[in-house]
């Protein structure tokens, strides 16, 4: 056996000594041991110990040995692990060879490895797709195979395995042969070893990895407060043990770490407390004092006592003064289990339906009539926000565009209409059918001549109004669809593109989804969805009528209680009314089109959707629907070649009957007899499908070779005879789709290029150059035609095309000649360029010719020589690709700057930096400042490159501070923390130069001594003020902070005194001190003491420092940024505790005023926690 493997080395060296990935992996197993977790690849037994660096005890696979024991302690297993962050499972990879050498040695050493009990694991970071998929697959095959023959048959069978899998097995065989002293392993030895070998991926090389998250989740089960610090402590223990080639058992770990993972005692509720409590007395709300007044509240549903309009409606409905009626509500809410709730001035009803049942007899015709009129008045109010442009509506309240009636009242009355229409039986003292009639009449009046603004205003309550009277609601929608102009066109048009945009069609879609649950309304709702889809211009929001249709009819998760036959009828009706919409719907319902669904909007009051209906999956019903929809789709595709082309894309997903019907039609004379031009898209699609299935023949979804053969025959029968059509497919910009095999991409690319050359050669030889020009007009990517022609054409072809095509205004010919010139250069080099007599051409043609050559020094030399004073024709238009250049790029930078292309010059500069070429500060600063005023298209500005260049300037001590000042000021908006950048010099200037700070304040804020009716700022002044404010917002370098991290109390004190003096004189003192307070949150703590520097604390504690303290408090509050709201309020409670401790520490050091400010912050977080908990509880109710 080959013993030429790594010898025992210094434990710290072999332990990695800083190899974080290996340490993290080892720590992961320690965390599993502490938390009682189980080891992968072994039985679910607890971990007994973990040995790090096992070579000195006879293990060759020595990075990690994990020992487990059965629960009775009678059996043991081992996991022998090798950890490699980066590895490639290839024949030439030495590291993988070492891994297998070590494993093979241990496999044959019964002292350290027991076959069929123990396991080898290679634990890695990121792997290639083939290593990840193919290697794992063959290892699993080994474990699941009966014997060696069974395993090797699986690997070698063409239809079961693949070439890449067979190659990976050969990699194992090669390295194992080397490990076995050059002797091939027998089939049985190979099979037995592969059964014992495992490949595991741990993404512990990145902080945001899944493995990190899972490990921390395990730790969190024992301690949710210090997860990060506990994980760090585990890593530190592993690192220490690693350096000493140690063995870790639970008892060897520090007590403080072990105590975290002690199992908690589970207390059981005493038996007597589990008994059913005595029945509580249930209040009959129909018999209490003020029951009639409560009945009015049940009609209102909810209202806001802060709204005068709401109170007016309540008084009108109660037929008495609001203040008298509301006093009765205040009495009722005091009662136990009161149905009334009051939160922040908003009244609402708990258990509306239950109260509706009890209080219904208290309502009479007169009250329902008043309610109807009130509801119509409230719900027909147009939202004032629609008076604003769409992009400003999110700030409607700021503009004073607020509805008279509250959203609470609108929703409450809409719910009441839904209850009247769906549960009229509880009003036994009203006239027959009175309640239902009220709902019908109200819906009719609300939507009478409704324009788009009213539909938009009702967006949030439309589902409720649909439940109130489904027929009347559907009538209203159908009438709106035939109006001229149709209000829904305007409603769709309100959807914007920005983050402040709104979507006012969602409520209508949800209302229709609600009604579609009922068999009676499914067909009408479906047709309306179809008509809305024809109106829908599309947008960024996912709520679209077409998506609603797909959701409702999803075969495996239908969102309707209608039987399958009714669903079929509805879709057939849709096909009759809106055939194009029905077609898209049918395609979306084919198998494997939708894998997930959150369902549709469900009714709240009218129907109760059975839980079984919305979740149960029935295999037979699924295939009945899929078969019907597929058959409909195939029938709809006949006689429509564009639809045939679409459905062919999903041919592999069609059920057998539909598949056979589609193939039958494709073979028919009816199709083959159609004109070639019409058949071309279909043929192209068929050829793509054939190539794709051949390329992925080893996948589960690929069609069988027999079916591919049938499709190939069909494709050949409709293949174009015209070579212009036949060769089109080769000249698309989708090379990957044109490959005919999987893998060997370089060979595939070369073969594709040869096919393209042969096609162009055939066209040129058989039909001439003019046909090639015609071909150029037909193909998707003409440059490829030029590339191929340049490789195969004789010299005389150039005389026909050059130079006149260089000035063509036809974009396709321009691309074509560009490819031709590039190909000629690639094949014949500069000799061809210089032999082409371009000096006699016009300046414009010469420049265009040179533009199509590589962006290199040799091209620039010819541009200077041939164009002379007309060099602008080249430099102002050439595509700048610095990676093509050889040597230095200064000349290109200078020329690009000369012709006003600083962004292009900066791309050259970044390339020079990337290639470690000397950095020219002068050119850099000149280009950066020029780019600010450049007229180049925005896409030419590479933000990443600019930020990286500025960071180099910032870190270069030779950079002129004045120049850097101008650069940072110009690019302030780009210097963000998320780009790893900040305006370092500007921040230091603010912190060290009080006059500069005061100047920035004066740029932003008007002096309090000035008149408020001053002159309007110019556009330039506004831009400067905006930039100044941006600088203050980013500022994180407090005055007094030194470059070494220390703090100068003297410098801080002098700076603050200067600011106070200057800003007092200018009338900016209060706002300036507030900003000073904000930046002081970034001060370092007092060395070995208080959480804040003592000199800063002294300044914050001064009697006259209220403005600074206010800014300090605001800075702390805003530093939290955007965050997820935990319904338990725990983060807020933790912050409150932290700042309360800070306040106590400050007070103990004599800073009582600062302590009061911090304590007020802690109190605010306590209140915020209470509010969050209360809101969440209210939402649940």
N, C-alpha and C positions, 0 to 999 in steps of 0.2 A: 504494500500500500504506500502511496506517495506521502511522504512526511514533510515535503517542502512547503510548509505553511508557516504563517507568522509564529514566532516563538514567544514565550512568556515575556512580557515587557513590563516596564514600570506601570503600576496600576493606574496612576493618574493619567499617564499617556494613553494607555489602552482604554481608559474610561472616558476619554474625550477631552478632558481638561478644558472645558469651555464649549464642547459640542452640545449646544442647547437642545437640539432635536433628540439626541440619544438620552439626555438627562430627563427631558420631558416625557419620553416614552416610559422610561423606568419609573418616573414619578407617577405616571398614570396607573401602573400596576400596584404601586404602593397605595394609591388612593382607593383602588378596588379592594385591596386587602383590608384597609381601615373601615370601609363602608359595607363590608360583607358582600362585595360584588363577585361575580364569577369570571373565570378566565376563558377567553375564546379558544376554540379548538379542543377543549377538554370537557369532561363531564361537569355538571353544575355543582362543584364542590368548593368549599371555602379555601382561600389561599393560606398556607401554613408559613411559608417563608419565601424570600426573594434573594437570590444570590447574584451579586454584581461582579463581573469579571471572573469567570469560573475557570480560567485556564490553569491556574495553579492547583486546582483540585481535579484536573484531568479532562475538563470539557474543552473541546475545540470551538464549539458554538457558544461563545462566552460572554456576549454583551448582557445577557439576561437569562437566568434560569429561575422559573417560577415553580414552586412545589405546592401541590394541593393534596388534601386528604379527604376521604369520604367522611360523612358525618359521624360514622361509628369509629373512625380512626383506624380501620383495619386495612384500607387500601390507599395507595398513593399514586399520583401521576405527576409528570414533569412537562413543562413547556420550555424548550430550548430556543432562545431567540437571538437573532442577529439583527441589529438596527442599522439601516443605511438610509440616510435622508435622500440621497440621489443615487440612482442605480438604473442601469439599462439591461434588460434581460436579452442579451445578444451574444453571439458566439465570440465576439472580440472584446467583451467587457471583462476586464481582469478582476474587478471587484466582485462581480457575480460569480466568477470562477472560484474566488477565495471562499465565498459563502458556501458554495456547494462542496468544496473540498473539506471545509470544517464539518459540514453536516454529514457528509459521507463517512468521514473518520468516526464521528460519534455514532452514526447508524450501525457501524460494524463493531462498536465497543459496548458490549453488554453491561459493563460496569456503570456506564453513564446513561445508556438509552435502552428502553424496553420497547421493542416493536409491538404495535397494536395497543399500546397503553400511552406512551409518551408521544410528543409531537414537536416537529421543527416549525418555526415561524420566521419568515423574513418580513420585518416591519419596515415600511418605507414611507417616504413622503410622496410627492406627486409622481405618477408614472405616465408613460405614453398610453394612448388609447389601446394599442395592441397588447402591451404588457398587462394593462389593467383587465381587459376583457378576455383575450385569448388565453393567457397563462392561467388565469383563475378558472376558466372553463375546463381546460384539460386537467387541472388539479382536482376539480370537482368530479369530473368523469372517472378519474382514478379511484376516488373514494366510493363512488356509486357502482363501480364495475364488479362483476362476480370474480373475475380472474384477469390475468395478463392478456389472454387472447381477447376477452370481451373489451378490455380497455383499448387495445391497439386497433381493433376493428372500428370502434367509434372514432378514433382519431383519424384513421386512414380512409374511412368511407366518404366519398366525395359529396354525397347529398346530405350527410350528417355533419361533417366537419368542414374545414376550409384550408386553403393553402397556408394561410398565416398561422393557424393552429398547429399544423404539421411542422412548420418551420420552428415554432417555439419548442416543440417537443425535441426536435433535433438539437436545439441549443442546450437543453438539459443533457441529452445524450453525449454531446461533445465534451461539456465540462465534467460530467461524471466519468467519462472515459479517462480524462486527464487525472481526475482524483483517484482513479482506480489503477494507477501505474500504467496508463496507456492501454488498458484492456477494456474492450467493450463490455458493458453490463449485459447480462442475459435479459430477456424480456421479463422474466419474473422478478429479477432484482430491480429493474427499472420501475415496474409496476408497484412493488412493495415500497420503494423509496418515495415515489410520487404520492402514494396514499398517506405517507407520514409528513409530507411537506405542505406548508400553508403560506399564503401570501396575504399580508394584512396592510391596509393603508391607514395611517394616522396623519391627520392634517394638523399636527401640533406645531408645525413650522410657522403658522400664522395665528395671530391672537383671536381672529374672528372665526376660527375653525369650528366645525361641528363637534369634533372630539373634545376640544376645550369646553364647549358649552355643556356637553353631556357629563363630563367629569365634574364641572362646577355645579351642575344640577344635582349630582350624587352628593357632593359635599353639602349643598344647600339643604338637603333633607335633615342634616344634623345641626347646621348653624347657618342661618340665612344672613347673618350680619357681617361676617368677616370672611366671605368665601375667598376673595383674592389673597388675603393675607395667609389663610390656611394653606391654599395651594402653593403660595410662595414658600411657606415653611416646609412643606413636603418636598419641594424641589431642593431646598437647601439641605435637608437631611439626606436626600439621595446623592447630591453632589459630594457631601462629606464622606458618605459610605463608599462612593465610587473611587475616591482618591485612595482609599485604604483597602480596595478590593473586598469590601465588606459584605455581610449577609444581613438582611433586614427582616426582623420579625416584629410583631406588634409590641412585645415587651421591650424591645431595644430602642423604641422611639421615645422621645421625651414625654413625660406625664402630661404636660400642658397640651400636647398634640393628641395624645390618646384620649384625654378627657373629653375632647370635642366630639368624639365618635362613640362615646358610651351610649348604650341603648337606654332610651328613656322608659321610665316606668309608666305603664298604661293603666290609668285608673278606670274602674268600672262603676257606673252609676248604681247607687243602692237600689235594691229590688223594690222597696216601698215607693221610690220615686218614679218607677216605671208604670205604676197603676194609673188607670184613666182618671183624670181629675173630675171633680163633680161638675155637672152641667152648669154652664153659666146662663143667666137669664138673658134671653134674646129680646131686644126692644122691637116692638111693633111700631115702626115709624109712621104708620097710617093713623095711629091713635094718639100720638103725642100732641102736646100743645104746639101750635104753629105748624101742624102737619100741612096745611094748605100752602103756607109760605114755603115750606120745604119742597112741595110739588113744583112750585115756580122755579126753585133752584135746580130741580132735576131737569126741567125743560131748558134752562140756560146751559147746563152742563159744566161750564167753567166761565170765569170772567175775571177781569183785572180791576180791582177797586182803585187803582191809580189812573184809570181812564174815565173821564167824565162821560164819554159817549157810551161806554159799557154800563155805567150806572144809570144813564138815561134809559137805555133799553131795559134794564132790570126793573126800574120803576114803572116803565110803560107796561111791561108784561105782568108785573105784580098788581098793577092798577092802584098803586099807592106810592107815597114818596119813598125814595130809595133809603133815606136814613132811618125811616120807620121799619122798612122790610129788612134791612141789613142787621138791625139790632136783634131781630128774631133769629137770623142765621148765627149771630154771635152767641145766642143762648143755646142753640142746638149743637154747636161745635163743642160746647163744654161737656156734653153728655158722653158717657162711656160708649166706645165703639161707634162714635158718630160717623155718618157717611160723608160728612163734609171735611175737606182739608183746606188749610190756608198756609201758603208758603210764599214769602216775599210779596205779599199783597195779591197773590193769585189764588182765587177760590176754585176748587174742583170737587168732583164727586168720586168717592171710592165705590166700586161695585155698582156701576151704573145700571146694569140690567137687573140686578137684584133689587135695587131701590125702585126701579121702573115698575117691577111687578107689584111691590108693596104700595107704592104711592099713586099708581095709575087711577084708582077710583076717586082720587081727590081732584081730578082734572075734568073739565066740562067743555062743551062746544065753544063757549065764548072765549075761554082761555086758549084753546087750540087755534081759534081764528086770530087772536092777537099774536100768538106765537108765529103763525105763518107770515103775517105782515112784518113782524120784527125780523124774522129770519131772512126774508126777501130783501129788506132794507139793508141788513148787515152784509149779506153775502153778495149783493150786487154792487157794493162799493168798489170802484176801481182803485188799485194800488197806486198811490202818488209816485212811487219809485219809477214807474214806467214813463214819467215825464222826463227822466234823465237818460242820457246815452247809456247803452248796455254796459260799457266798461266802468261807469260810475255808480251803478245801482247798488253795489255792495256797500257803498257808503251813503245810502239814502238817508239814514237818520242824521248824518252830519250835515247833509244839505237841507234838512227839515222836511223831507218828503216821507212823512209817516202817516199811516192810516189812522182814521178816527177811532175805529174799533180795533181792539186787541186781537192778536192771533188766538189767544185763549178763548175769547168769545166766539170767534168764527169756527174754531174747531168744535167747541161745545155745542153750538147750534146745528152744525152739520151732523154731528153724532146723533143729536136728538131727531133730526129728520130721518136718519138711517134707522133709528129705533122705532119711530112712528110707522115707517113703511114696512119694517120687517117683524115688528112685534105689536100689532094694533090690538091684540086680544085683551090687553090689560086695562083698556079704557072702557070699562063696562058701564060707565055713566054718561058716555058720549053717544051721539047718534050712531046708527049702524054704519060701518065703513068710514066713519068720520076721520079717524086717525090716518088711515091709509090715503084717504082723499086729500088730507092736508099735505102729506108728503108729495103726492102726485102734482097737486096744484103749485106747491112751492117750487119744485124742480122745473116745472113748465115756465113759471114766471121768472125764475132766476136766469134761465138761459134764453129767454125771449130776445131775439135780435142781438145776441151776445157777440161782441167783437173780440179781437185777439187779446186786447188788454184785459177784458173780463175773464177770458179763459186763463190767461196768465196769472191774474190775481187770485183765482180759485185753485191754482195748481196743487197746493198742499192738501185741500179738502175734497178734491174730485173723487177719490176712491169712496169716500163716505157718501157723497151725493149720489154716486152710482148705486150704492146699496139702498138708498132711500126709495128710489123708483127706477129700477133697471130699464123698463120700457121707455119711460120719459127721457131718461138720460141718453139712451141709444138714439132715440128720436132727435134729441138736441145735437148729438154728434153728427148724425147722418144729414141733418138740415144744414149744419155748418159746412159740411164737405161739398154741398152743391151751391153754396153761396158764391157770389162773384163780387169782390174777390173773396177767396176762402181764408178765413181767419187763421187757419193752421199754417198757411204759407208764411204769414207774418210771425207766427209763434215760433216756427222753426228758425226763422231768420234772426231771432234774438240771441241764439247761442253764439257766444264769442269763442276766441281762441286762448285767451290768457287765463291766469289762475283766478282772476276776479270775475270771470264770465259766469253766466247762469244758464240753466236749462229749464225751460218752463213747459216742456211737453211731458216730463216724467209723470206728473200726476194723472194726465189723461191715459198714458200707457198703463199705469198701475190700476186705474179704474177699470179699463177694459180687461186687464188680466184678472181682476177680481170677478168680473161677470163671466169670464170664460170658464170659471170653475163649474158653472151650472150648465147642464145640457141644453136648457131652454134658450140660453143666450150665446152659446158657443159659436154657432154659424154666423150670427150677426156681428159678433165681436171680431171674428176672424176676417170677415170681408172688410170691416172698418180698418183693421190693422193693415190689410192689403192696400187700401186706398191711401192710408197715411204713409205707407212705405213708398208709394209712387211720388208723394209730395216731399219726402225726406231728402234734403240736399246733402246729408251726411255731416259729421262733425266729430269732435274729440270725445264726447260723452258716450258711454257704453249703452245708455238707455235709448234704444232705437226700436221702432215698431217691428222691423224685421227680426231683431233679437228676441222680442217678446213672443213672436210667432214660433220661433225655433224652441224657445223654452217651454211653451204650452204643449207642443206636440212631441217633445222629446220621447222616443219610444220606450226608453228604459226608466224614465222619470216623468211621466205625463203630469201636467199641471191642470187637470180637469177631471171632474167626476163623470163626464159623458162617456157612454160605452164606446167601444172601438168603432162600431158601425157608424155612430154619429160623428166621430172624428173623421172618418173617411168621407162622409157626406160633406162636412165642412170644408175639407181641403179640395174636394171636387168642385164645390161652389166657388171657392177662391180661385181655382184654375179657370173657371168660366169667366169670373169677373175681373181678375187681375192675373193673367197667365204668366207674366214675367216674374211677379212676386211669388206665385205658387212654384215656379220652376226653382228659384233660389231656395225656397223653403224645403222642397223635396230633396235637393242636394244636401242641405244641412241635416236632414234626417236619415241619411244613409249611414251604415255602420261606420264606427270609428271617426265620426266627424266631431262629436262633442263628448268629451271624457268627464267633464265636471259640470255641475249645475247647482246654483243656490236656490233654485225654484222661483216661482212667480209670486206676485203680491196676493195675499190671501184675504178673503172677506173677514170682517171683524164682527159684524152683527147679524147679517142676514142668514148665512149658512155656517155650519160648523164642519170644517173639512176633517174627516176621520184621519187619525194618525196613520192608520194602515194604508189609506188611499195615497197619501203623499210620500210614503217611504217604501212600500212593499214592491218588490220586483218579481214579475212573473215571466219566466222564460218563454212559455208558449205565446203569451200575448205580445211579447217583444218581437218575436219572429213573425208573427202575423202582421204586425204593423210595418216592420221593416220590409217584408216581402211586398206588401201592398204599395208602400211608398216607392220602392225601387222599381216596381213594375210601372207605376204611374210615370216615374222619371224617364224610363226607357221609352215609353210610348210618346211622351212629350218631346223627346229628343229626335224622334224619327222626322224626316223631312226638314230638319233644321240643323245644318252642319255645325253651326256655332255651338249649339247645345250638345251635339254629339261629341264635339271636341272637349267640352267641359266634363261630361260624364265619363269619358274615357279615362280621365285623370283618376277616377275612383273605381275603375273596373275590377281591381283586385278585392274590393270590399263588397261587391254586389252579391246577394244570395244567388244560388245556382240557377233558379228559373230566370231571373232577370239577366244574369250573365249570359246564359244560353240565348235568350231572346236578342240581346244586344249583338252577340257574335253573329247570329243568324242574319240580322239586318245588315251588319257590316259586310257580310259575304254576298249580299243580294245584288242583282243586276241593277236594281233601282239606285243603289249608291255608286257602284262602279261606273254607271252611265252618266254621272254628273260631270260637269266641266272640271278639267284639271285644276284650274285656278281656285275653284270653290273647294275642291278636295284637299288642297295643299295643307291648310292648318291641321286637318284631321290626320293626315299622313305624318306630319311632323310630330304630333302628339303620340301617335302609335309607335313611331321609331324611338322616341324618348323613353316610352314605357318599356319597350323591349330591351333597350340598352340598360336602363336602371335595374330591371329584374335580373338581367344577366350579371350585372356588376355586383349585385347583392344576392346572389343565388343561394347563399348559405344562411339567409335570415328566415325567420318564421313567416314574415309577411310576403315573401317573394312567391310569384306564381310558379307552378310546376313547369318543367321543361316542355311537357306536352302542350300545355296551354300557351306558353310562349311561342311554341312552334306554330300553333293555329293563328295566333295574332300576327306572327311574322308573315304567314301566307297572305293574310288579309292586307297587311301593309304593302306587300309586293304587288298585290292586285290593283291597288290604288296609287302606287308610286308614280310620281310625275315622269313623263317622258322628256319634257323640256328640261335641258340641263340647267337652265337658269333657276328653275324651281327645285330640281333634284339636289343641287349643291348648296342651296341657301342655308340649310341647317348647320353646315360646317362653319359658317362665318357669323356665329352669334358670340356674345361675350360671356358664354357659360361653358368654358372649357371642360369643367368637371362633368357636366351632363353628357359630354361627347365621348368621355372615356368608355372603353368597352370592357374593361376588367377592373377589379378592385385591387388596390395596392400598386406598387411600382409606378408611382405617379410620374416620375421623370421619363421613364420609357413610354408611358402612355402619352405624355405631352409631345415627345418627339414623333411618335407615330401619328398623332393628330396633325401636327405640322406637315408631315409628309402627305397625308390625305388632302390637306388644303392645297398644297403645291400641285398635286396630281390633278385636282379639280380645276385649278386655274390654268394649268398646262393644257388640259383637255379643251377647255373653252377657247383658249388662245389658238390652239392648233387647228381645231375643227371649225371654229366659227369666226375667229379674228378678234382684233382688239376692240372693235366697236361693240361686240357682244359682251366683252368684259366690262366695258363702260356701262352697258345696260344692266349687267349683273350687279355692279356697284350700287345702282339705284335701288335694287331690290333687297339687299342684305341688311342685316341689323347692324353690323360692325364693319364698315368699309375699309378701315385701316388694315384689317386682316387680309383683305384681298390685295391691297398694295404690298404688304409684307411678302405674300406668296408670289406675286408677280415679279417683285424685285429679285426673288431668288431663282426664278426659272426663265425669265424673258431674255431674249437676245438683245444686243446693243441697239439695234434699229428701233426698238420699241421706245427708247428714251427720246428719240427725235420727234416722235409723234406727241409725246406728253409734255416734254420740257422744252421751253419754260412756260408755255401758255396756261397749263393747268394750275400754275402757282398763283394766278390771279383770279381763279374761278370763284364766283360767289355762291356756287353750289356747295353746301356744307359737306355732303357725302363725297364729292370729288376732292375736296380739300383734305378730308381724312384719308382718302385713298392715296393721294400723291404723297402725303406725309409718310404713310407706311412704306410706299415704294422707295422713297429717298433713304429712309432709315435702313431698309433691307439691303439696298445697294451698298450703303456704307458698311453695314455689318459683314457683308460677304466679300467686298472688294477693298475696303479701307479707304485711306486718304488718297491713294493712287487714283481711284475712281473719281473722287471729289475734284482733284486737281486736273484730271483729264477732261472733265466736263467743262466746256467752254462757257463759263458763266460771266466772264468779264464783259462780254458784249451785251448782256441782258440789261434791262432797266434796273434802277436802284431797288425798286419795290420787289422785283422778282428775285434779285440776288439775296435780299434780306430774307425773303420767305424761304428760299432754298436753305440758307444757313440756319434758320430757325428750326428746321427739321433735322438738323444734325445734332450730335451730342453736345451738351452744355459743357465744353471743355476749352482749355487754353488754346488748342489748335484751331478751334472754330472761331474764337475771339480774334486770334491773329488774322485770320482771313477776313473777318468782318471789318477790322481796322484798315486792312490793306485795300479791300475791294469797295468799301462803302465810304471811307474817308470822312468827309464832312456830313455824310448822310447816315452816320452810324446809329442815329436815333431810330431808324427804321427797324434795326435789329434789337437794340437794347430796350426799347420801349414795349416790345411785343413778345420777346422770347420767353418761353416757359422756363423758369429757373429751377433746375434740378441739381443742386450742389453735389449730390453723391456721385454724379457722373464725372465731375471735374478731377483732374490730376494735379496735385500740388496745391499751391496757395490760391486763395480766392480774393485777395485784396483788389486785383484789377477789376474783377466782376463787381465787387462791392462799390468801387469808385464809379464805375460806369453806370450802374443801376441808380446810385444816388444822383449822378449827373442828370439822369433822365427821369427824376422824380419817382423812383420806385424803392423807397426806404424799406418797406416790408419785405420785398424780395431781397434787398441787401442784408436784412437781418436773418433771413433764412440761410444765406451764405455764411454769415458770422457764426450762427449756431453750429453749422456743419464744421467750421474750423475748430470751434471749441470741442465738439464731439471727437474730432480727430486729433486732439491734443496739439493743435498748432498754436503759435504765439498769439496772445490776445492783445489787440490794438484798441486801447481805451479811446483814443481820439475818434477813430472811425465809429466805434460803438456808440458813444454819446451822441455824435452827430446824427447817426441813423435813427437812434431811439427818439430824439427830439423831432426829427423830420417826420417820422412815422405818425406822430400825433396829428399832424396837419395833412397827411397824405390823402390823395383822392383815389387811391387804389381800392378795389372792391373789398368789402369787409372780410370775405373769406380768405384773403391773402395774409391776414394778420393772425399769426400763431401765438395765442396767449401763453401757452406753456413755454415756448421758446423765449418770449420776451421776459417772462418772470425769471426764468433760469439765468438769462443774461444779466438782469438787474441784480440778482443775488450774487453773481460773480463780481460785479462792480462794488457791491456793498462789502464784500469780504476782502477786497483788494486794498491794502493800506495806501497804495499809490493813487487811488482815485481822488480827483479834486473834489472837495466837499461841496463847492458851489455847483459843480456839474451834477453831482449826485443829488443834490437838493432839487434841481430842476427836473431831473429824471423821475425821482420819487413823487414829486408833486404832479407831474404829467400822468403818471401811471398809478396813481393812488388807488383807483377803483379795482386794479388787478392784484394789488398786494394784500391778499387775504390769507388768513391762517390756514384755510383748507387747501391752499396751494403751497403751504410751507413757507410763506413769505410775509413780510411786514415792512412798513416804511421806517427802517431802523434809524436812518439819519434824522428824518423829520421828528420821530419820537424823541430821539436824544436832544434835538434842538428845542423841542417843547419843554423837556425836563431840565435843560441847562440854561436856556435863554428866556427869562421871564418876559422880555419885551416881545419876543416872537409869539409866545403864548397869548399875550394881550392883543397882539395884532390879529391873531386868528379869531379870538373872541369878538373883536370889533368887526371883522368881516362877516360874522354870522348874525350877531345880535345888534339891534338898534339900542342906542343909549336910552336909559330911562329918562334922561333930561331932554331928549328930543321929542318933537311933536309926533304923535302917532299917525298923522296924516302927511307923512313925508312923501318924497317922490318915489315912483315905482322904480324898482331895480331894472337895469338893462339886462339883456340876455347874458352878456359877459359877466356882469356883476353877480347874477344869479348862479352862473356856473362856478364862479370863484367861491361864493358862499357855500354852495353845495359841497365843493371839494374840501373846504375848511371844516365843515361839519363832519364830513366823512373821516377826516384826520382825527378829530377829537373822539369820534366813535371808536376808532381803532386803537387809540393811544393806550399803551400798557406799560410805559416806562415812567415810573413816578419820579418827581424831582428828588434829588439826593441819592438816587441809586447809582452806584459805581459800576464800571465795566467788569470788575471782579466779583460782583454780587454783594459787596459790602454796602453799608449805608452811611452817608455823611449827614449828621444832624445839622451841622453848621451850614452846609450848602443848602439843605432843605429849608432851614429857617430864613436864610437870606433871600432865597427864591420866593417864598410865600410873602415876605415883607414887601418885596418889589412889586409883586402882582397886586397886593392890596393897595399900595400907593397909586400905581398907574390906573387901576380899574376904578378906584374911588373917584379919581379926577375925571375919567371918561364916562362915568355913569354905568359901569358894567360889573360892579363889585359882586352883587349877589349871584349872578349867573356864572361868573368866573369862578367863584369859590365853590359853587356846586360841581363844576367840572373838575376842580382840584380834588374834591372829595371822592368823585367817581374813580379817578386814576389811583387814589391811595389804596384801593383794595388790592393792588398788585405789589404793595410793599412787602419786603421779607419780614419774617418774625424776628423778635429779639433773640439774639444768640443765647440758647440755653434757658430761655425764659418765656415771656408772654407771646401770644400768637401774633402780635403786631409789634413793629419797632416802637420802642419807647418814645422816641422823639416825635414820631408821627402820632402816637396815641396822645402825647401831650398837646399837640396842636389841635387834634380832634376834640380834646376835652376842654379847650379854652371856653370862657364864658361867651365870647363873641363869635364862636365857630359854628353856630347853628346851621348856616348855609353849607359849610363843609360837611357837617355831619349828615345833613339831608342828602347831599350828593353821594356820600359814602354809603348810606343805607340804600339808595337807589342803585348804585353800582353793584352792590352785593346781590340785590334782588334780581337785577337784569342779567347777572353773570350766569344764572341758571340756564338761560336760553330756552329753546324749544324742548319740551319733554313730554313723555307719555304720562297720562293721568292714571295713577293706580287707584282703583275704587276703594281700597282700604285706607287711603290717606297716609300710608306708612312712610313714603319719602318725605312728605311734609312734616310728619311727626319727628323724623330723624333730624331734619334741618332745624326744627324748633329746638330740639334737645341740644344740638350742636351750638346754636347761637345763644341759647340760654347759658350754656357753660362758658362760652366766650365772654358773655356779659358779666358773669360772676367773676371770671378771672380778671377782667378789666377793672371791675369795682374793687377787687382785692388789692390791685396795684395802685389804687387811688384815682382811677379815671371814671368817676361816677356818671358824668354826663355822656361820655361815650358808651358806658354800660347801659344807660337808659335807652339810647338809640338802638343798640343791638338787641336789647330786651324787647323793644317794640317790634323789631323784625321777627323775633322768635314768636311773639304773640300773634303776629299776622299769619305766620305759618300754621300755628295752632288753629286759628280761625279758618284758614284755607282747608286744613285737614277735615275739620268739622263740616265745612260746606260740601266738600267732595263726598264724604260719607253720607251726608244727608241727601245730596242729589242722587247718589246711586241708589239709596234706599227708596227714594221717591220714584225713580225710574222703574224699580222692580215692582212697586205697588201699582 
